[in-house]
Structures are given as C-alpha cells and as structure tokens.
C-alpha cells in the first residue's frame, strides 16, 4: 500500500477534529442543528487553515444519509464518498484555472437540475477571487436566487478582491491563523497515534516555521520524520530548517550590547560554518528583540525558561529601549535588503554592524555589570538639523504632494526622536497617511534612524517654507515695483519654495 502524506491522512473529517477555528465551528453547528441554512457561505483565510476542509465537512453535514446535522455519521455512502473526493453532488472548482465567464456559465447551467443522489448539490469554488469580472457577474443571479437544492461554498485567501455584490449574498467566516502552541499540540497528538518519538522543542520549531498553517506544519513534519530517520529531534529539525539555536541569537545581542564588533563577527562566522539561513536568522533576531522589548515594558511577561530567561532579563537591562526599537527596525529592513546584498552573509553582517553604528550608548565593559555611560544623544539625533524646519523641508529628498506637505507645515516640536508638524486647515488634504509615510521615510533617510512623525491640522504662525517663500517674494524690490506701479497682484498659490 502506498504511503499517504500526513496532511491528507490526518485531514479533519468532522467538526470535533478541526483545530483552531472554534468561532466558525460554533456558528456552523448552531445553524445546522437549528436548520437555519444559508444558500452561500464564504470562508476566507490564509493558506492551510482549513477552508477546503470546512467546506467538505459542511457538505457531509448537508448530505449525510442520517439527516442534516452538525455531526455526520461518517460511515454512510455519502460521507465516505465525500471524504474520498468522488461524491457526484459535490462539485469542487478551482477558480484559479477556471476564470472565464463561459466556464462559469456552463457550471451554473447545470445547477438547475436536481441532485443525482444527495439532498443538496454543493458547489465548492476555491480561490474564488481569481474569477474574472464577467464570471462574477454571471454568478450574481444564481447566488441571489439559487434553486432550493443548491448550496454554494466559496473559499478565498484574498476576500478584498471579491466584488461587494457577491460578498453581500454570502455568510462570511474569517478563519484565523493557528497559534504555534495549538499546532505543536496537534502535531504531538498525531505522532503519538503514529507511534513516532518526538522532542517538544522540535515540534515548537516546526510550529513556528509553519506560520499559522496546519497544512504547512504537517508537510514539514513529514519532512522532519524523513530527515531524522523515523524520529523528530530538535537537532535534526534545526539542521533541516537551517534554524539557529536561540543561544546564538542571545550571544549576538550580548555582543552588540558590549559594542564588541570582533566577537559579533566571530559568531556570524560560526553561523556561516553551520550553513545557517541568514534570512531566518534576521527573522529570529527580530523575534528576540520583540521579546526583549516586552521584557522591558512588562518584566512579568518573560516567556523564556531556565538560563535563557536570565539572559533575556540581562538583555532587557543592558539595552536601551530606544536601541531595541532601532535594532528591531534594522533586523526587519535587513531581511528586505538581503536580495540586493552581494551575498546573504554580507547582508547579515552589515545589518549587525549597522546596529553597532547606530547604537546610542558608549561601549560597555565586556562581561561586566557596570551600567553603560550614555552618549550625548541630542547631539547625535539632531545632527543635520538646527531647528530651521523650512530649510530642512526644502532639502529633504521628496517630490509631489509629500514635498508640498513638508513645505506647507510648521514645526511644533522636535526632541531628537519625535517630530510634530502642523498644517493649516486650508492644506489639510496634504496630511493624508500616504503622504505622511513618504515624509517619514525622507526624515528617516536624513537622520539615519526612524523618526516618529505626527501631523495635525491647526492654525500656523506663518513659519513654513511656503510662508517664507511668500515673504521673500513680497519683499523683493522688483515685485514691489510691479505691485505699486502697475497694480499687480501676487498669486500666493503659485509660489513655490526654491531648493
């Protein structure tokens, strides 16, 4: 008998065995038991969270030979054939490969005919957002007034691409990504049934790597069993995933805290010798920095155990909260920059060196418990800015409306980390989030670090780049002569500050 992969073998066949979607299961069970059946359901969520599985379970609930209920028998011919994917009244359609209006029209023409065997003819349309506009239009009439024997179950990973006219005709259920703890517990239960030995730490690694997808977790588990020769150990899973031992991540941050560039690069070289995946290393480093930030904000929330808990607490004390936030941004952006780096190792080490370059404190005593001396932060953070906002607004690397926002705004406050601007009510349209984001990016580029930007609408005091340009125009001798001798008028809206 051929081997069946775990993702298929352990696919849930009833609501009881479905993991992590209790909010959807509860609603569907009540509807089925009370016979309050809708004609169209929409399941949305990321890959591998159970959309198609839920659709098949719902189809069994509707067509089980024992009657409509939330607990299908699982042994009648309808249940068995639905589980095996050969039930004649369950029509599964992949919208990604059947996008055209003619294909949808042909499918719906058959909907008027009564079911061959079952109580309902169930149409499951996967990745429904891939249908063309014409195909959606062809569906609308049938979705609005379907025959009593027809049920539609739509599944999608991108509900925002579905027309509102279709959404309004469906009962919508959003499936959640599964938490790593729930995935790890489910994997452990499966391995007990399969009589396969596994280490808890290995299952946690697989669960974290699955990113909320149970199907991905089961596929990785299959791979882990093969890689480990019939058992699942932390060492073999780490080697398979190219994952890094948490101890290395702590050592990296501790070297950054000591300003120990030599030690930092030595750890990076060791990771390269172990064939570590540097994209994953930066991702895991970002996760550790997140835990450090949580430990600083709420020490009772430490989630590490044993010696790692002490090291996490030590990092929370050794690093400034501002540095932790900055290092987190460097790790995140470092991942984005990897495809453009000469190689992954260069991109990884440059991200680490960037943390050293932008850290605020002076070098700490290696291995000592002394508190780090503080560098003069204001001089560093305010470098390149003397408080003259109109001058800086003209110098920023901006264009279009974002440039207009900078030039029409007035500085209210700047403390080296946070910058608050005010735009007059007449220019409030410039303060849209997208334009603020572009201005924030230009400020980050100028200062060499993230800057918290706030833009509010209110009365200004006449100290904007645009005001300064208007004043310069009105005071120009040539312009004054034109106004006085030829009754000329200055059109203020046409004034643009020079670079």
Secondary structure, DSSP 8 states (H G I E B T S, - for coil): -----HHHHT---SGGG--S-HHHHHHHHHHHHTT---SEEEEE-STTSSHHHHHHHHHHHHH-TT-S-SS--S-SHHHHHHHHT--TTEEEEETTT--SHHHHHHHHHGGGS--SSSSSEEEEEETGGGS-HHHHHHHHHHHHS--TTEEEEEEES-GGGS-HHHHTTSEEEE-----HHHHHHHHHHHHHHHT--B-HHHHHHHHHHHTT-HHHHHHHHHHHHHHTTSSB-HHHHHHHHT---HHHHHHHHHHHHHT-HHHHHHHHHHHHHTT--HHHHHHHHHHHHHHHHHHHH-GGG----HHHHHHHHHHHHHS-HHHHHHHHHHHHHHHHHGGGSSSHHHHHHHHHHHHHHH--S----TT---------HHHHHTTT--S-HHHHHHHSS--HHHHHHHHHEEEEEE-SSEEEEEE-GGGGGGG-HHHHHHHHHHHHHHHTS--EEEEEE----S-SHHHHHHHHHHH-HHHHHHHHHH-----GGG-----
